[in-house]
Amino acid sequence: VLPLTSNTNLSPDLGTRHRAGIGMSEHSDAVIVIVSEETGGISIAVDGMLKRRLSPDTFEAILRSELVPAEEQQRRRWDIIVDFVKKLNPLRREKQHEQKRRRYNKIVSSKAFWIIISLLASFLLWTYIMSTEETTIEMTFSNVKVVYQGADDLRATRGLIVTGADADTVSVRLKGTRRVLGNLSSADLSAVIDVSGISQAREMQVSYSLQYPTNVDKSSITVLSKSPETI
């Protein structure tokens, strides 16, 4: 025996089937699905309320809302959001990549970018050169000419001349910064022997000193060796 609803406000075209379905929903928490034999239409009765002429999508949505627990509905909604975000992320990453690529191309193609790069490269090159210029190195200078300082006065005042020297040139090994030694050549140096103090003719071995260009600080240069040591 099915309880018929006592609701008097129902449409008069509802038959016993619908009234029984509504009555069952009033006396229980069941979801009553009613199919009309005449029209094939689907209705749902819940808590004494009748929903008629439902489309398949609406019918499914009502069943889900009534039968699926709220937690499950929330989880499914969350799954839909997660799936949407997963699909959206690659598109977002691709868009971000495209934006970065455009910004990069814009920067690289700009005149200011290349000016900055040129200035930076020049600064780095200058820094490198300056650091290497102050590096201490050793260099050998061969064929350095021997110069007799005061030879003209010696001949004019005492009638003496320098002769029989066993070397006209010498070789020296020097130590200093690359900036100083790198700008010197053998032609810039002289092996100077001072003969102004000789008063009489005789054979002698004398040492010599190196003379540098006037723009060179000789205190920044160390003489490591001479060949020969004396003349």
Secondary structure, 3 states (H helix, E strand, C coil): CCCCCCCCCCCCCCCHHHHHHHHHHHHCCCCEEEECCCCCCEEEEECCEEECCCCHHHHHHHHHHHHCCHHHHHHHHHHHHHHHHHHHHHHHHHHHHHHHHHHHHHHHCCHHHHHHHHHHHHHHHHHHHHHHHCCEEEEEEEEEEEEEECHHHHHHHHCCCCCCCCCCEEEEEEEEEHHHHCCCCHHHCEEEEECCCCCCCCCCCCECEEECCCCCCHHHCEEEEEECCEC
